[in-house]
Amino acid sequence: MAQSSMPKLTAPDSEPLVRAEVRVLRPRRAAPADAVRPTRAEVNLEALRHNLRVVQRHAAGAKVWAVLKADSYGHGAAAVARTLERAGADGFCVALLEEAIELREAGIRKSILVMGGYYADAHLEVVARGLVPVVFDTEQIDAFARLVRGGLVEAPIKVHLKIDTGMARLGVPMGGVAKLAAYLADTPEIEVAGLMTHLACADAPTNEETAEQMLRFDEATATLARHGIRAPLRHAANSAAIGRSQARLDAVRPGIAIFGTSPRSLPGSAPLIPDLRQVIRVRTEIIDVREVDAGAPVGYGALWRAPRRSRIATIPMGYADGLSRQLSNKGHVLVRGMRAPIVGAVSMDMSMVDVTDLPGVALRDEAVILGGQEGVLGKDAISADEVAGHMGTIPWEVLTQISRRVPRFYREP
């Protein structure tokens, strides 16, 4: 994708418009300068750049458009985008218009693809911000074309057309490609600058589903070409497909790999993209240590009782921060370089860990929930994959559920 520039906007019988009115706001994240409690997420920017280089090698010459939806997978959209733009990412993908506007307001100049496909009545703002909308039905196409017909913007408006090749989520169904192609051929206000699809099973043990989807994508491409719609760019590959050297085409759309977690074809199998580095580290400090007798309950509902006389430490992080309640009596945190099991029910703002077997634990000792720690008792790391295994979910959820009330601190090694 080439760098985008603000399009010229005009209105009938009026002076040119510089930009559309800003209407979309975003919630405010906790700022590092305002932080009082020690709970924080540390984002390693060098690890982020390293992962981009790894993905670029696997992309084998295809453009790399980093997927930064969901606040850059919980890492903080603005700082991540600035770092990746300077490091050579070719463009960015987001799900929501709000996310795209946040990147533009952060000074991002590279192309931003808005993949969610819902624009309400904000089509003029999409164009005014120099964003690239994804479309897949006549209503969306018409809404953008009317901006040109009404004299509000200059033609053509560049879009990417999404094809549903087997995800059954968004995109024009295969049976509707020919009809939509004919419609686009009669809509000169719109230029299809890219064709895209989304792979449903790129991390499956076999590649049969992906191969079928790509055959359908080729079929849709040929159908569009017969109607004169020839997009210069095609893209399909997510992180898993990149790791398997599949569907790389003209561009790839890595998401979770950029943040240091590689998809796997089976739980416990080798990562599809080796050599990635986890970008985020979530840490806090112990705020209380107490002795409890054997048989004493800990936490809401007495879900854990001490099997012996125990030392219990309290940390100021709970499910409202992203430490899932599903980790109650599961998983660990790192204290002094060793694992301490989470015991009792994780509450909204606090959690308890058993530090009986960790000598010397004291108030204000660091506790690491996600990432690595080197301490006087050892060295260890907790990955998003590991946490997801305890929760019965996927690492995508682990990363994106770190809440906005946990301030992000950006670090260079």
Secondary structure by P-SEA (a helix, b strand, c coil): cccccccccccccccccccccccbbbbbccccccccccbbbbbbaaaaaaaaaaaaaaacccbbbbbbcccccccccaaaaaaaaaacccccccccaaaaaaaaaacccccccccccccccaaaaaaaabbbbbbccaaaaaaaaaaaaaccccccbbbbbbbbcccccccccccaaaaaaaaaaaccccccccccccccccccccaaaaaaaaaaaaaaaaaaaaacbbbcbbbbbcaaaaaaccccccbbbbccccccbbbbcccccccccccccccbbbbbbbccccccccccccccccccccccbbbbbbccccccccccccccccbbbbcccbbbbbccccccccccccccccccccccccccccbbbbcccccccccaaaaaaaacccaaaaaaaccccbbbbbbcc
